[in-house]
């Protein structure tokens, strides 16, 4: 069953996933949100949860102007953009 939020909004985000020492780091470039974990799958899953909460909060509180905060240019450069 879809929520009202899922029926009205659709987003596509770029994620940089890389290994740094003993952790996998997942970085959402459009929102500048980061999650880190010992496993790649956990880092991805954690970041998706963080993104979901951020988007839901902004939509629910009619605060879309504060949703997007680009990651620093050097992070985008690592992604190849």
PyMOL commands that set and color helices and strands:
alter all, ss='L'
color gray80, all
select helices_A, chain A and resi 4-8+40-60+64-66+73-79
alter helices_A, ss='H'
color red, helices_A
select strands_A, chain A and resi 15-20+23-28+33-37
alter strands_A, ss='S'
color yellow, strands_A
deselect
rebuild
show_as cartoon
